[in-house]
C-alpha cells in the first residue's frame, strides 16, 4: 500500500515543480509585456 502511494507522490511532486516553473516563467513574460 505504501509503495505505490510514495511513487505517486514523487510523480506528483515532479509534475508540480514543472508546473510551478512554467507558471513563474509565464508570469515573468506577462510582467515584461506590461
C-alpha positions in Angstrom: 0.0 0.0 0.0 2.7 2.4 1.0 5.0 1.9 -2.0 2.5 2.9 -4.8 1.5 5.8 -2.7 5.1 7.0 -2.4 5.7 6.6 -6.1 2.5 8.6 -6.9 3.6 11.3 -4.5 7.0 11.5 -6.2 5.4 11.8 -9.6 3.1 14.5 -8.2 5.9 16.5 -6.8 7.8 16.4 -10.0 4.8 17.5 -12.0 4.1 20.2 -9.5 7.7 21.5 -9.7 7.5 21.6 -13.5 4.1 23.4 -13.3 5.4 26.0 -10.9 8.5 26.7 -13.0 6.4 27.1 -16.2 3.9 29.3 -14.3 6.5 31.6 -12.9 8.0 31.8 -16.4 4.6 32.9 -17.8 4.3 35.4 -15.0 7.7 36.9 -16.0 6.6 37.1 -19.6 3.3 38.8 -18.7 5.1 41.3 -16.5 7.6 42.1 -19.2 4.7 42.7 -21.7 3.0 45.1 -19.2 
